[in-house]
Amino acid sequence: MEKDCLSRLRSGFVDGIILAGTGRNGRLVRDIQASGISMLQIVRCQDARISSIVADYRVCGADAAKYLRARGCRKLGLINGSFQYAPYKERYEGFTQAVEALGLEAHFCESDRPINSFEYGYDCANQLLDETPDLDAILAAVDVQGLGAIRAVTQRGLRIPDQIKIISLTGHEIGAMLQTTMTSMEMPAQRMGDKAAQMIIEEIESGAGPDQRSIPQHLSFTMQLEEREST
């Protein structure tokens, strides 16, 4: 699907492409850029030769662990995703480094379900609680996993946040709409999108060819903690 979309855009007389890509079509992306079309990566930086705008996922994972420790948590369970994708890998790195430095327990899980799904969060939360019944916090990589975790926790009769706290590491304001509102590390999507548009328009308007373009820019935005009822 991604490859087909990129090929259509390449043939569609566009001047620039902002890509939140999987990293599976790196050669095609580089070929498109070499053909004279401006390229910019957003959310993930898969190729350092192409400008990018991302969130600081390592700091996000570390800050969430520090926040939960300050809330009295000692046994933290992480629902994450594939290390093939930079956000999951970097969140894990930041989280594990902070947990070790703070002297906390870290617990992990996996599921055969699609990663960005309610079912993945539900299955992983149940696995974590089966293995560590006295777990006192669950961190979910994305909001929809957090929703699944909330369902698993409430079905077990555990009280949120008194007995267990739940936080999403990639919030998009969904957490504020739930019956039990979910604390999250909010991605500044509006600012990231505005900056991406500005950068690619500037490159297009510069008129520079592929061989004259400046050194790629790589910008990282800090995620903002939004404290709600789940912690």
PyMOL commands that set and color helices and strands:
alter all, ss='L'
color gray80, all
select helices_A, chain A and resi 2-10+26-34+57-70+86-102+118-131+143-155+174-177+189-206
alter helices_A, ss='H'
color red, helices_A
select strands_A, chain A and resi 16-19+38-42+52-55+75-79+105-108+137-140+165-171+183-186+218-221+224-226
alter strands_A, ss='S'
color yellow, strands_A
deselect
rebuild
show_as cartoon
